[in-house]
Each structure stands twice: as C-alpha cells, then as structure tokens.
Amino acid sequence: MSRISKAHMFAAGAHGGVGQKRKYTGEDYINHPVAVREIVAWHGGTVEMQIAALLHDVVEDTHVTIEMVREHFGEHVAEMVLALTNIARPEDGNRIQRFIINVRELEQSLDMQTRMIKLADLLDNTSSIVSRDPEFSAIYLAEKELMLAVLFDGKEIGADAGVVEYLEKKGIEHSLLINARAMVTKGIASLQPVHTKRYEKHKALIWGAWEAA
C-alpha cells in the first residue's frame, strides 16, 4: 500500500469515526480532503504534501492527535498538518476574534508548501459554499479575501525552492493563488445587494480587528 493510500484510509477512518459529513451535501467528509489532495497533486505537490492535504483536518475535527500523525506519517507531515490546524476554541471569543487568532497563527506557521495546501483547501471550500449558501458566503468571502491578502500576497508558494525561484524570476504568481483570488472575486461580484451589504460590514469589522490585534 502506498503512503498516499495509507493516509487516505487513515483520514477516512478518522472523519468517519466521528460521523463527520460535508455541510450542504451530507456526503462523506473524506471527499473534501481527497479534493484538496487532487488539487495539490495537479499543481506539482510532493507525496508528503499530498499526505498532509489528506490529513489537514484530522487533528482539528477528529480524535486524532498530532502525535498519532507523527507516529504514522513522520515529522515533516506532522509539521505541515500542525501548521494547517486552526488553534482557536469557542472559549476564545466570537467568530471574528477566533478568526483573527487563527489567521495570526497561520501567518507565523505557513511555509511555501503549506501555503499551497491551504490555497487548495480554500478553493474547494469556496466552490462549495458560494454555490450553496449565498447568505453565509458574504461572511466567508470577506474572511477569505483578508486571508489571501495577508497570508499569500507576496509570499513564497511552491512545492520546492526551484518553483519559487522560477516564479520570482518571471515575476508571476503561483497559479493556485491566481485561481483562488479569481474565485473569491467572482463570488463577491455574484452576491445579491442584501448580501453585499453584509459582506461590506463584515469586511470592515475583520480588517479593523486585524489592524488592532
């Protein structure tokens, strides 16, 4: 069995073990990590990046610990999964306060490889939410717009240093960032007026909280 297949089974068992399903569709949650892995693989992600993509939600959403990830998949995969795991808890405050905590932590922990995985995660989640929940999209898109600006703009993104060097030499952005920004921009443009007002209000609140933090 390949390491990727092992990670697939591990993640499917972890998410299935807590009965986790995809919001809106009710499908098995593993379909989301699989989609993230496929995006990462399509953009040249390494085997370990693909494994981390499959496991990126197991510590946050299931009973799996980072020590278990380390034991089964090694230190590097564990480091990537930890970097991608949101740390804020309900007791840390309201949605905006928790969002700022998570983004601050991501700002410190993401590297060029985990930025690729996070962008793939953002792409799959955004396509699902925007097409199914226009009301929540107003909140979600404002948050993803901030994340793209502070976590990815001008930052190194790539499976290896050679990719990063090539992009810098050519003066171009990674295709994952281009695609993510286009999807968020399109989603914002598609909002109905009532939802646009909600988006603008939430955008002002989160940027104010970000600058004050």
TORDO-519239 format. One record per residue: residue in three letters; x, y, z of N, C-alpha, C, O in turn. Coordinates in Angstrom, 2 decimals. Layout:
N
REC|Ala|X|Y|Z|X|Y|Z|X|Y|Z|X|Y|Z
...
END
This chain:
213
REC|Met|0.85|-1.20|0.00|0.00|0.00|0.00|0.88|1.25|0.00|1.83|1.34|0.78
REC|Ser|0.56|2.20|-0.86|1.34|3.43|-0.93|1.07|4.29|0.30|0.07|4.10|0.99
REC|Arg|1.96|5.22|0.56|1.78|6.13|1.70|0.54|7.01|1.51|-0.14|7.34|2.47
REC|Ile|0.26|7.38|0.26|-0.93|8.19|0.00|-2.19|7.38|0.28|-3.14|7.90|0.88
REC|Ser|-2.22|6.12|-0.14|-3.38|5.26|0.13|-3.56|5.06|1.64|-4.68|5.06|2.14
REC|Lys|-2.44|4.88|2.34|-2.50|4.74|3.79|-3.09|5.99|4.43|-3.92|5.89|5.34
REC|Ala|-2.66|7.16|3.97|-3.18|8.42|4.51|-4.66|8.57|4.20|-5.42|9.06|5.03
REC|His|-5.06|8.16|3.01|-6.48|8.22|2.62|-7.31|7.38|3.59|-8.32|7.85|4.11
REC|Met|-6.89|6.15|3.83|-7.62|5.26|4.74|-7.62|5.82|6.16|-8.64|5.75|6.86
REC|Phe|-6.49|6.36|6.59|-6.38|6.93|7.93|-7.35|8.10|8.09|-8.08|8.16|9.08
REC|Ala|-7.36|9.01|7.13|-8.23|10.18|7.20|-9.70|9.78|7.10|-10.53|10.31|7.83
REC|Ala|-10.02|8.85|6.21|-11.40|8.40|6.06|-11.90|7.77|7.36|-13.03|8.01|7.77
REC|Gly|-11.05|6.98|8.00|-11.42|6.37|9.27|-11.60|7.39|10.37|-12.51|7.27|11.19
REC|Ala|-10.73|8.40|10.40|-10.81|9.43|11.44|-12.08|10.26|11.30|-12.81|10.45|12.28
REC|His|-12.34|10.75|10.11|-13.53|11.58|9.91|-14.81|10.75|10.01|-15.81|11.20|10.58
REC|Gly|-14.77|9.54|9.46|-15.94|8.66|9.56|-16.20|8.23|10.99|-17.35|8.03|11.37
REC|Gly|-15.14|8.09|11.77|-15.28|7.64|13.15|-16.03|8.61|14.04|-16.60|8.21|15.06
REC|Val|-16.03|9.88|13.67|-16.79|10.88|14.44|-18.07|11.28|13.71|-18.76|12.22|14.10
REC|Gly|-18.38|10.54|12.63|-19.62|10.80|11.89|-19.64|12.10|11.12|-20.70|12.65|10.86
REC|Gln|-18.47|12.61|10.76|-18.40|13.90|10.10|-18.84|13.80|8.64|-18.39|12.93|7.90
REC|Lys|-19.73|14.71|8.25|-20.22|14.78|6.88|-19.97|16.18|6.32|-19.73|17.13|7.07
REC|Arg|-20.02|16.29|5.02|-19.88|17.60|4.38|-21.17|18.39|4.56|-22.26|17.88|4.30
REC|Lys|-21.03|19.63|4.99|-22.18|20.51|5.09|-22.78|20.72|3.71|-22.07|20.72|2.71
REC|Tyr|-24.09|20.89|3.66|-24.86|21.13|2.44|-25.17|19.84|1.68|-26.31|19.66|1.26
REC|Thr|-24.21|18.96|1.49|-24.43|17.77|0.67|-24.65|16.51|1.49|-25.30|15.57|1.02
REC|Gly|-24.13|16.47|2.71|-24.25|15.29|3.54|-23.36|14.14|3.11|-23.46|13.04|3.66
REC|Glu|-22.48|14.38|2.15|-21.58|13.32|1.68|-20.48|13.09|2.70|-20.25|13.92|3.58
REC|Asp|-19.80|11.96|2.58|-18.70|11.65|3.49|-17.66|12.77|3.46|-17.30|13.26|2.39
REC|Tyr|-17.18|13.15|4.64|-16.27|14.29|4.73|-14.97|14.04|3.98|-14.33|14.99|3.51
REC|Ile|-14.56|12.78|3.88|-13.29|12.47|3.23|-13.22|13.00|1.81|-12.13|13.20|1.27
REC|Asn|-14.38|13.24|1.19|-14.38|13.77|-0.18|-13.68|15.13|-0.26|-13.09|15.47|-1.29
REC|His|-13.74|15.90|0.82|-13.07|17.21|0.82|-11.54|17.06|0.87|-10.87|17.63|0.01
REC|Pro|-10.97|16.33|1.82|-9.52|16.15|1.79|-9.02|15.50|0.50|-7.93|15.82|0.02
REC|Val|-9.81|14.60|-0.06|-9.42|13.98|-1.33|-9.34|15.04|-2.43|-8.41|15.05|-3.23
REC|Ala|-10.34|15.93|-2.46|-10.33|17.01|-3.46|-9.13|17.93|-3.26|-8.50|18.36|-4.23
REC|Val|-8.80|18.23|-2.01|-7.65|19.08|-1.72|-6.36|18.39|-2.18|-5.49|19.03|-2.78
REC|Arg|-6.24|17.10|-1.89|-5.05|16.36|-2.35|-4.92|16.39|-3.86|-3.83|16.55|-4.39
REC|Glu|-6.04|16.22|-4.56|-6.01|16.21|-6.03|-5.54|17.56|-6.58|-4.79|17.61|-7.55
REC|Ile|-6.00|18.64|-5.95|-5.57|19.97|-6.39|-4.07|20.14|-6.15|-3.34|20.64|-7.01
REC|Val|-3.61|19.72|-4.98|-2.19|19.81|-4.65|-1.36|18.99|-5.62|-0.32|19.45|-6.10
REC|Ala|-1.80|17.77|-5.92|-1.08|16.90|-6.84|-1.03|17.51|-8.24|0.00|17.47|-8.90
REC|Trp|-2.16|18.06|-8.68|-2.24|18.67|-10.01|-1.23|19.80|-10.16|-0.72|20.04|-11.25
REC|His|-0.97|20.49|-9.07|-0.04|21.63|-9.10|1.37|21.24|-8.66|2.16|22.10|-8.26
REC|Gly|1.68|19.96|-8.74|3.05|19.51|-8.52|3.45|19.25|-7.09|4.64|19.20|-6.78
REC|Gly|2.48|19.09|-6.21|2.81|18.84|-4.81|3.52|17.52|-4.59|3.24|16.54|-5.28
REC|Thr|4.43|17.49|-3.65|5.18|16.28|-3.33|4.26|15.24|-2.68|3.13|15.55|-2.30
REC|Val|4.76|14.02|-2.55|3.99|12.96|-1.88|3.65|13.38|-0.45|2.52|13.18|-0.01
REC|Glu|4.61|13.94|0.27|4.34|14.35|1.65|3.33|15.49|1.71|2.53|15.55|2.65
REC|Met|3.35|16.38|0.75|2.33|17.44|0.69|0.95|16.84|0.45|-0.03|17.28|1.04
REC|Gln|0.88|15.85|-0.43|-0.40|15.20|-0.70|-0.92|14.46|0.53|-2.12|14.45|0.80
REC|Ile|-0.02|13.84|1.27|-0.41|13.17|2.51|-0.94|14.20|3.52|-1.97|13.98|4.14
REC|Ala|-0.23|15.31|3.66|-0.68|16.37|4.58|-2.02|16.94|4.14|-2.84|17.28|4.99
REC|Ala|-2.25|17.03|2.84|-3.54|17.51|2.34|-4.66|16.57|2.77|-5.73|17.03|3.17
REC|Leu|-4.43|15.28|2.68|-5.43|14.30|3.11|-5.70|14.38|4.61|-6.81|14.11|5.06
REC|Leu|-4.68|14.75|5.36|-4.78|14.75|6.82|-5.02|16.13|7.41|-5.03|16.28|8.64
REC|His|-5.22|17.15|6.58|-5.15|18.53|7.08|-6.23|18.87|8.12|-6.05|19.83|8.87
REC|Asp|-7.32|18.12|8.16|-8.38|18.42|9.12|-8.50|17.40|10.25|-9.36|17.56|11.12
REC|Val|-7.66|16.37|10.27|-7.90|15.29|11.24|-7.66|15.72|12.69|-8.38|15.29|13.58
REC|Val|-6.66|16.56|12.93|-6.39|17.00|14.30|-7.45|17.99|14.76|-7.86|17.99|15.92
REC|Glu|-7.88|18.84|13.85|-8.87|19.88|14.19|-10.26|19.30|14.40|-11.00|19.78|15.26
REC|Asp|-10.63|18.27|13.64|-12.02|17.81|13.60|-12.28|16.42|14.18|-13.44|16.04|14.34
REC|Thr|-11.24|15.66|14.49|-11.45|14.28|14.95|-10.65|14.04|16.23|-10.09|14.96|16.82
REC|His|-10.61|12.78|16.64|-9.89|12.42|17.87|-8.41|12.16|17.63|-7.67|11.83|18.56
REC|Val|-7.97|12.31|16.40|-6.56|12.10|16.07|-5.71|13.21|16.68|-6.09|14.38|16.64
REC|Thr|-4.57|12.86|17.25|-3.64|13.83|17.79|-2.46|14.02|16.84|-2.22|13.19|15.96
REC|Ile|-1.76|15.11|17.02|-0.59|15.35|16.17|0.48|14.28|16.42|1.26|13.97|15.53
REC|Glu|0.51|13.74|17.62|1.46|12.66|17.92|1.15|11.42|17.09|2.06|10.72|16.65
REC|Met|-0.14|11.14|16.89|-0.53|9.99|16.06|-0.13|10.22|14.61|0.34|9.29|13.94
REC|Val|-0.31|11.43|14.13|0.11|11.76|12.76|1.61|11.56|12.62|2.09|10.98|11.65
REC|Arg|2.35|12.06|13.61|3.81|11.93|13.58|4.23|10.45|13.59|5.14|10.06|12.86
REC|Glu|3.58|9.65|14.40|3.93|8.23|14.50|3.69|7.49|13.19|4.51|6.66|12.78
REC|His|2.59|7.80|12.52|2.22|7.06|11.31|2.82|7.63|10.03|3.05|6.89|9.07
REC|Phe|3.10|8.95|10.01|3.48|9.57|8.74|4.76|10.40|8.80|5.18|10.96|7.79
REC|Gly|5.37|10.50|9.97|6.65|11.17|10.06|6.58|12.62|10.48|5.51|13.23|10.51
REC|Glu|7.74|13.16|10.82|7.85|14.51|11.38|7.41|15.59|10.41|6.69|16.51|10.79
REC|His|7.84|15.49|9.15|7.54|16.56|8.20|6.04|16.67|7.95|5.49|17.77|7.93
REC|Val|5.38|15.54|7.75|3.93|15.56|7.55|3.24|16.13|8.79|2.33|16.95|8.68
REC|Ala|3.69|15.71|9.97|3.09|16.22|11.21|3.26|17.73|11.32|2.34|18.43|11.74
REC|Glu|4.42|18.24|10.94|4.65|19.69|10.98|3.70|20.42|10.04|3.17|21.47|10.39
REC|Met|3.48|19.87|8.86|2.57|20.50|7.91|1.13|20.48|8.42|0.43|21.48|8.33
REC|Val|0.70|19.34|8.95|-0.66|19.24|9.48|-0.85|20.21|10.64|-1.88|20.87|10.73
REC|Leu|0.14|20.29|11.52|0.05|21.22|12.65|-0.05|22.66|12.16|-0.82|23.45|12.71
REC|Ala|0.72|23.01|11.15|0.69|24.37|10.60|-0.67|24.71|10.02|-1.07|25.88|10.02
REC|Leu|-1.38|23.71|9.52|-2.67|23.93|8.86|-3.86|23.83|9.82|-4.99|24.05|9.41
REC|Thr|-3.61|23.49|11.07|-4.68|23.27|12.04|-5.05|24.56|12.75|-4.19|25.23|13.33
REC|Asn|-6.34|24.91|12.71|-6.80|26.09|13.44|-6.68|25.84|14.93|-6.98|24.75|15.42
REC|Ile|-6.24|26.85|15.66|-5.99|26.68|17.09|-7.06|27.32|17.97|-7.15|26.98|19.15
REC|Ala|-7.87|28.23|17.43|-8.86|28.93|18.24|-9.96|27.97|18.69|-10.35|27.06|17.96
REC|Arg|-10.44|28.19|19.92|-11.50|27.38|20.50|-12.71|28.27|20.81|-12.56|29.49|20.88
REC|Pro|-13.89|27.69|21.00|-15.09|28.50|21.27|-14.91|29.49|22.41|-15.44|30.60|22.37
REC|Glu|-14.16|29.08|23.42|-13.98|29.96|24.58|-13.06|31.15|24.30|-12.90|32.02|25.15
REC|Asp|-12.45|31.18|23.12|-11.55|32.28|22.76|-12.27|33.53|22.29|-11.64|34.56|22.06
REC|Gly|-13.59|33.46|22.15|-14.33|34.65|21.76|-15.32|34.40|20.64|-15.65|33.25|20.33
REC|Asn|-15.79|35.49|20.03|-16.76|35.36|18.95|-16.07|34.96|17.64|-14.85|34.74|17.62
REC|Arg|-16.84|34.86|16.58|-16.28|34.40|15.30|-15.12|35.27|14.84|-14.09|34.74|14.40
REC|Ile|-15.26|36.58|14.95|-14.20|37.47|14.48|-12.94|37.30|15.32|-11.83|37.24|14.77
REC|Gln|-13.09|37.22|16.62|-11.93|37.04|17.49|-11.21|35.72|17.20|-9.98|35.67|17.15
REC|Arg|-11.99|34.66|17.00|-11.38|33.36|16.69|-10.71|33.39|15.31|-9.64|32.80|15.12
REC|Phe|-11.33|34.07|14.37|-10.76|34.19|13.03|-9.40|34.88|13.08|-8.45|34.42|12.45
REC|Ile|-9.31|35.96|13.82|-8.04|36.69|13.93|-6.97|35.83|14.58|-5.82|35.83|14.14
REC|Ile|-7.33|35.10|15.62|-6.37|34.19|16.27|-5.83|33.18|15.27|-4.63|32.94|15.21
REC|Asn|-6.73|32.59|14.50|-6.31|31.56|13.53|-5.44|32.14|12.42|-4.44|31.52|12.03
REC|Val|-5.79|33.30|11.92|-5.01|33.89|10.84|-3.64|34.33|11.34|-2.64|34.17|10.63
REC|Arg|-3.57|34.87|12.55|-2.27|35.24|13.13|-1.37|34.01|13.25|-0.18|34.08|12.95
REC|Glu|-1.94|32.91|13.67|-1.16|31.68|13.81|-0.71|31.18|12.44|0.44|30.76|12.27
REC|Leu|-1.61|31.21|11.45|-1.25|30.79|10.10|-0.14|31.67|9.53|0.75|31.19|8.83
REC|Glu|-0.20|32.95|9.83|0.81|33.88|9.34|2.20|33.45|9.81|3.18|33.61|9.09
REC|Gln|2.27|32.92|11.02|3.55|32.51|11.58|3.97|31.11|11.14|5.16|30.82|11.05
REC|Ser|3.00|30.24|10.88|3.32|28.82|10.70|3.41|28.36|9.25|4.10|27.38|8.96
REC|Leu|2.73|29.03|8.32|2.73|28.56|6.94|4.08|28.79|6.26|4.73|29.80|6.48
REC|Asp|4.47|27.82|5.44|5.65|27.98|4.58|5.21|27.79|3.13|4.01|27.70|2.86
REC|Met|6.15|27.74|2.21|5.78|27.71|0.80|4.95|26.48|0.45|4.07|26.56|-0.41
REC|Gln|5.21|25.34|1.09|4.46|24.13|0.78|3.07|24.15|1.42|2.08|23.81|0.76
REC|Thr|2.99|24.53|2.68|1.69|24.55|3.33|0.80|25.66|2.79|-0.43|25.56|2.89
REC|Arg|1.37|26.70|2.24|0.54|27.71|1.56|-0.17|27.09|0.36|-1.33|27.41|0.09
REC|Met|0.51|26.20|-0.36|-0.14|25.50|-1.47|-1.33|24.69|-0.99|-2.40|24.72|-1.60
REC|Ile|-1.15|23.96|0.11|-2.23|23.13|0.64|-3.38|24.00|1.12|-4.55|23.68|0.87
REC|Lys|-3.07|25.09|1.80|-4.12|25.99|2.30|-4.90|26.60|1.14|-6.12|26.75|1.24
REC|Leu|-4.23|26.97|0.06|-4.93|27.51|-1.10|-5.83|26.46|-1.73|-6.94|26.77|-2.15
REC|Ala|-5.36|25.22|-1.80|-6.20|24.14|-2.34|-7.43|23.93|-1.47|-8.53|23.71|-1.98
REC|Asp|-7.25|24.00|-0.16|-8.36|23.90|0.79|-9.35|25.04|0.57|-10.56|24.81|0.53
REC|Leu|-8.84|26.23|0.42|-9.68|27.40|0.18|-10.48|27.26|-1.12|-11.66|27.58|-1.16
REC|Leu|-9.83|26.79|-2.16|-10.51|26.62|-3.45|-11.67|25.65|-3.34|-12.77|25.94|-3.81
REC|Asp|-11.45|24.49|-2.72|-12.52|23.50|-2.64|-13.66|23.98|-1.75|-14.83|23.81|-2.10
REC|Asn|-13.34|24.58|-0.61|-14.39|25.08|0.28|-15.17|26.22|-0.36|-16.40|26.28|-0.24
REC|Thr|-14.47|27.13|-1.02|-15.15|28.29|-1.61|-16.12|27.87|-2.69|-17.24|28.39|-2.75
REC|Ser|-15.74|26.94|-3.53|-16.63|26.50|-4.60|-17.90|25.89|-4.03|-18.98|26.05|-4.60
REC|Ser|-17.78|25.18|-2.92|-18.94|24.55|-2.29|-19.85|25.57|-1.62|-21.07|25.53|-1.79
REC|Ile|-19.27|26.49|-0.87|-20.05|27.45|-0.09|-20.74|28.47|-0.98|-21.93|28.74|-0.80
REC|Val|-20.02|29.03|-1.93|-20.58|30.08|-2.78|-21.76|29.56|-3.60|-22.72|30.29|-3.84
REC|Ser|-21.68|28.32|-4.03|-22.75|27.76|-4.86|-23.97|27.33|-4.06|-25.03|27.11|-4.64
REC|Arg|-23.83|27.20|-2.73|-24.92|26.63|-1.94|-25.45|27.52|-0.83|-26.56|27.29|-0.34
REC|Asp|-24.71|28.53|-0.41|-25.13|29.32|0.75|-24.77|30.79|0.54|-23.78|31.27|1.10
REC|Pro|-25.58|31.52|-0.25|-25.26|32.92|-0.53|-25.23|33.81|0.70|-24.49|34.79|0.74
REC|Glu|-26.03|33.49|1.71|-26.05|34.32|2.92|-24.73|34.20|3.68|-24.12|35.21|4.03
REC|Phe|-24.30|32.97|3.94|-23.03|32.78|4.64|-21.85|33.18|3.77|-20.80|33.57|4.29
REC|Ser|-22.01|33.10|2.45|-20.92|33.48|1.54|-20.45|34.90|1.80|-19.27|35.20|1.65
REC|Ala|-21.36|35.78|2.18|-21.00|37.17|2.44|-19.95|37.26|3.54|-19.01|38.05|3.46
REC|Ile|-20.11|36.45|4.58|-19.16|36.40|5.69|-17.88|35.69|5.25|-16.78|36.18|5.46
REC|Tyr|-18.07|34.54|4.66|-16.94|33.68|4.28|-16.01|34.38|3.29|-14.79|34.34|3.46
REC|Leu|-16.57|35.01|2.28|-15.75|35.64|1.25|-14.96|36.82|1.80|-13.82|37.05|1.39
REC|Ala|-15.54|37.57|2.72|-14.80|38.68|3.34|-13.59|38.14|4.09|-12.51|38.73|4.04
REC|Glu|-13.77|37.01|4.77|-12.66|36.42|5.52|-11.59|35.87|4.60|-10.39|36.04|4.85
REC|Lys|-12.00|35.21|3.53|-11.01|34.65|2.60|-10.27|35.76|1.85|-9.09|35.60|1.52
REC|Glu|-10.93|36.85|1.58|-10.27|37.98|0.93|-9.14|38.51|1.82|-8.05|38.81|1.33
REC|Leu|-9.41|38.63|3.12|-8.36|39.08|4.04|-7.23|38.06|4.09|-6.06|38.43|4.07
REC|Met|-7.58|36.79|4.16|-6.55|35.75|4.23|-5.65|35.77|3.00|-4.43|35.64|3.13
REC|Leu|-6.23|35.93|1.83|-5.42|35.98|0.61|-4.44|37.15|0.67|-3.30|37.03|0.24
REC|Ala|-4.90|38.27|1.21|-4.06|39.46|1.26|-2.90|39.31|2.24|-1.77|39.67|1.93
REC|Val|-3.19|38.78|3.43|-2.15|38.78|4.47|-1.32|37.50|4.52|-0.20|37.52|5.02
REC|Leu|-1.85|36.41|4.00|-1.12|35.14|4.08|-0.42|34.74|2.79|0.50|33.92|2.81
REC|Phe|-0.85|35.31|1.66|-0.36|34.81|0.38|0.24|35.87|-0.55|1.20|35.58|-1.26
REC|Asp|-0.30|37.06|-0.55|0.22|38.09|-1.45|1.69|38.37|-1.13|2.04|38.71|0.00
REC|Gly|2.54|38.23|-2.14|3.96|38.50|-1.97|4.72|37.45|-1.19|5.88|37.66|-0.85
REC|Lys|4.09|36.32|-0.90|4.73|35.26|-0.11|5.17|34.11|-1.03|4.64|33.94|-2.13
REC|Glu|6.14|33.34|-0.57|6.61|32.19|-1.34|5.56|31.08|-1.35|5.05|30.69|-0.31
REC|Ile|5.26|30.58|-2.55|4.30|29.50|-2.72|4.88|28.52|-3.73|5.23|28.91|-4.84
REC|Gly|4.99|27.25|-3.35|5.53|26.28|-4.29|5.92|24.99|-3.61|6.13|24.95|-2.40
REC|Ala|6.02|23.92|-4.40|6.39|22.61|-3.86|7.86|22.54|-3.49|8.25|21.74|-2.64
REC|Asp|8.67|23.37|-4.12|10.10|23.38|-3.80|10.70|24.73|-4.15|10.05|25.58|-4.76
REC|Ala|11.95|24.92|-3.74|12.61|26.21|-3.94|12.76|26.55|-5.42|12.76|27.72|-5.79
REC|Gly|12.89|25.52|-6.27|13.03|25.77|-7.70|11.81|26.43|-8.29|11.92|27.32|-9.13
REC|Val|10.62|25.99|-7.84|9.38|26.60|-8.32|9.30|28.05|-7.88|8.98|28.94|-8.67
REC|Val|9.61|28.29|-6.61|9.56|29.65|-6.07|10.53|30.56|-6.82|10.19|31.68|-7.18
REC|Glu|11.73|30.07|-7.06|12.74|30.85|-7.78|12.28|31.16|-9.21|12.48|32.27|-9.70
REC|Tyr|11.66|30.19|-9.87|11.17|30.39|-11.24|10.09|31.46|-11.27|10.11|32.35|-12.12
REC|Leu|9.14|31.39|-10.33|8.06|32.37|-10.29|8.60|33.77|-10.02|8.16|34.74|-10.65
REC|Glu|9.55|33.86|-9.10|10.14|35.17|-8.79|10.89|35.72|-9.99|10.82|36.92|-10.29
REC|Lys|11.62|34.86|-10.68|12.40|35.29|-11.84|11.48|35.80|-12.95|11.80|36.79|-13.61
REC|Lys|10.36|35.13|-13.14|9.40|35.52|-14.18|8.48|36.65|-13.74|7.79|37.26|-14.56
REC|Gly|8.47|36.93|-12.45|7.61|37.98|-11.94|6.14|37.62|-12.00|5.29|38.49|-12.21
REC|Ile|5.83|36.34|-11.80|4.44|35.88|-11.87|4.05|35.22|-10.55|4.90|34.82|-9.76
REC|Glu|2.74|35.11|-10.35|2.22|34.48|-9.14|1.94|33.00|-9.39|1.77|32.58|-10.53
REC|His|1.90|32.24|-8.33|1.56|30.83|-8.43|0.12|30.69|-8.92|-0.75|31.47|-8.53
REC|Ser|-0.12|29.72|-9.77|-1.45|29.55|-10.36|-2.52|29.28|-9.31|-3.68|29.66|-9.50
REC|Leu|-2.16|28.64|-8.21|-3.14|28.42|-7.15|-3.62|29.73|-6.55|-4.81|29.89|-6.27
REC|Leu|-2.72|30.67|-6.34|-3.11|31.98|-5.82|-3.96|32.73|-6.83|-4.95|33.36|-6.46
REC|Ile|-3.58|32.67|-8.09|-4.37|33.33|-9.14|-5.78|32.76|-9.16|-6.75|33.51|-9.23
REC|Asn|-5.90|31.44|-9.11|-7.20|30.79|-9.15|-8.04|31.12|-7.92|-9.24|31.37|-8.03
REC|Ala|-7.41|31.12|-6.75|-8.13|31.41|-5.52|-8.63|32.84|-5.49|-9.77|33.10|-5.11
REC|Arg|-7.78|33.77|-5.90|-8.19|35.17|-5.92|-9.34|35.38|-6.91|-10.29|36.11|-6.62
REC|Ala|-9.26|34.73|-8.06|-10.31|34.86|-9.07|-11.63|34.29|-8.55|-12.69|34.87|-8.79
REC|Met|-11.57|33.16|-7.85|-12.79|32.55|-7.32|-13.44|33.43|-6.26|-14.66|33.60|-6.25
REC|Val|-12.63|33.99|-5.36|-13.17|34.87|-4.32|-13.74|36.14|-4.94|-14.82|36.58|-4.55
REC|Thr|-13.02|36.72|-5.88|-13.50|37.94|-6.55|-14.82|37.69|-7.27|-15.74|38.50|-7.20
REC|Lys|-14.91|36.57|-7.97|-16.13|36.21|-8.68|-17.28|35.98|-7.70|-18.41|36.38|-7.96
REC|Gly|-16.98|35.34|-6.58|-18.00|35.11|-5.57|-18.55|36.40|-5.00|-19.75|36.54|-4.81
REC|Ile|-17.66|37.35|-4.72|-18.09|38.65|-4.20|-18.96|39.37|-5.22|-19.99|39.96|-4.87
REC|Ala|-18.55|39.34|-6.48|-19.31|40.01|-7.53|-20.69|39.41|-7.73|-21.60|40.08|-8.20
REC|Ser|-20.85|38.13|-7.38|-22.12|37.45|-7.59|-23.11|37.64|-6.45|-24.27|37.23|-6.56
REC|Leu|-22.68|38.27|-5.36|-23.57|38.47|-4.21|-24.73|39.38|-4.56|-24.57|40.36|-5.29
REC|Gln|-25.89|39.06|-4.04|-27.05|39.93|-4.17|-26.85|41.16|-3.28|-26.09|41.11|-2.32
REC|Pro|-27.54|42.28|-3.60|-27.33|43.53|-2.84|-27.41|43.37|-1.33|-26.59|43.93|-0.60
REC|Val|-28.39|42.61|-0.84|-28.53|42.45|0.61|-27.33|41.71|1.19|-26.90|42.00|2.30
REC|His|-26.79|40.77|0.43|-25.62|40.03|0.90|-24.34|40.84|0.72|-23.39|40.68|1.48
REC|Thr|-24.33|41.71|-0.28|-23.18|42.60|-0.47|-23.02|43.53|0.73|-21.90|43.79|1.17
REC|Lys|-24.12|44.03|1.25|-24.06|44.89|2.43|-23.50|44.12|3.63|-22.71|44.66|4.41
REC|Arg|-23.91|42.88|3.75|-23.39|42.06|4.85|-21.90|41.80|4.68|-21.13|41.84|5.64
REC|Tyr|-21.49|41.55|3.44|-20.07|41.35|3.14|-19.26|42.59|3.50|-18.22|42.49|4.15
REC|Glu|-19.73|43.76|3.09|-19.00|45.00|3.34|-18.90|45.29|4.84|-17.86|45.76|5.32
REC|Lys|-19.96|45.00|5.58|-19.94|45.21|7.03|-18.94|44.28|7.69|-18.15|44.70|8.54
REC|His|-18.98|43.00|7.31|-18.07|42.03|7.92|-16.62|42.33|7.53|-15.71|42.19|8.35
REC|Lys|-16.42|42.74|6.30|-15.07|43.10|5.85|-14.49|44.22|6.70|-13.34|44.15|7.12
REC|Ala|-15.29|45.24|6.96|-14.82|46.36|7.78|-14.50|45.90|9.20|-13.51|46.34|9.79
REC|Leu|-15.33|45.02|9.74|-15.12|44.54|11.10|-13.84|43.70|11.22|-13.06|43.89|12.16
REC|Ile|-13.63|42.78|10.28|-12.46|41.90|10.42|-11.16|42.64|10.12|-10.14|42.36|10.75
REC|Trp|-11.20|43.57|9.18|-9.98|44.34|8.91|-9.65|45.25|10.10|-8.49|45.45|10.44
REC|Gly|-10.70|45.80|10.72|-10.47|46.61|11.91|-9.88|45.79|13.04|-8.97|46.24|13.74
REC|Ala|-10.41|44.58|13.22|-9.89|43.68|14.26|-8.47|43.24|13.95|-7.64|43.12|14.85
REC|Trp|-8.19|43.00|12.67|-6.84|42.58|12.27|-5.82|43.68|12.55|-4.74|43.42|13.09
REC|Glu|-6.16|44.89|12.19|-5.24|46.01|12.38|-5.06|46.36|13.86|-4.03|46.90|14.25
REC|Ala|-6.08|46.05|14.66|-6.00|46.37|16.09|-5.29|45.28|16.89|-4.84|45.51|18.01
REC|Ala|-5.20|44.09|16.32|-4.64|42.94|17.05|-3.13|43.09|17.25|-2.50|42.22|17.85
END
